[in-house]
Amino acid sequence: MFEQVLSEQAVEAIDDLAPYLAGFYLAGGTGLALQLGHRKSYDLDFFSDEPFNTDAVLSSIPNDKVLFTSLGTVHCEVRGIRISLLYYEVPLLYPAHSWHRIRVADARDIAAEKLKTISQRGSKKDFIDLYALIRAGHSISDICHLFRQRFERSDINFYHVIKSLVFFEDGEMEPMPPVCEDAEKWNWDDIKSFFVENLHLFEKALELET
């Protein structure tokens, strides 16, 4: 794992929380950055595919501040790091990795999730994460297959997914997230061009399985 993508406080927060997170796994951009080492990440998003009692979780984990709670959702701070604990019923396809006594979702599961996430919000960091996955050797065809496989029971509008891959307006409003050494030459315009130029490959990969 590329531990340098996290701050010292984030690693300490993970160590504090680890004894209480047996039913959770780390995913999202942080889980991916740990495996690819392409950018810095600050928040920690933990997921459980089993429902959990938010009050019981809050009473057991060390935290400095509770930010928000609702059914299946806890947002809090530990050592100044934003922590999210979320119920997410979609199961993982692959065994999670063990690191610092927590589980980290496999990059292939996160790849499927990133494609879904882009269809929902189009954040700049999510486009960068998907671009990093492809640069790391995960083909567009494989990512689309993983997406279909992981969300086969979900009501996915694939036409909307395709449109979202070239909708950059939300991302334009955001700063470029801090990237690590190997990704320092990446720029937003090149990443946008990549998705525009390769949109037909996403279309083909998704249509092959409809």
Buried (B, 14 or more C-beta within 10 A) or exposed (E): BEEEBBBEEBBBBBEBBBEEBEBBBBBBBBBBBBBBBBBBBBEBBBBBEEEBEBEEBBEEBEBEEEEEBEEBEBBBBBBEBBBBBBBBEBEBEEEBBEBBEBBBBBBBBBBBBBBBBBBEEBBBBBBBBBBBBBBBEBEBBBBBBBBBEBBEEEEBEBEEBBEBBEBBEBBEEEEBBEBBEEBEEBEBEEBBEBBEEEBEBBBEBBEEEE
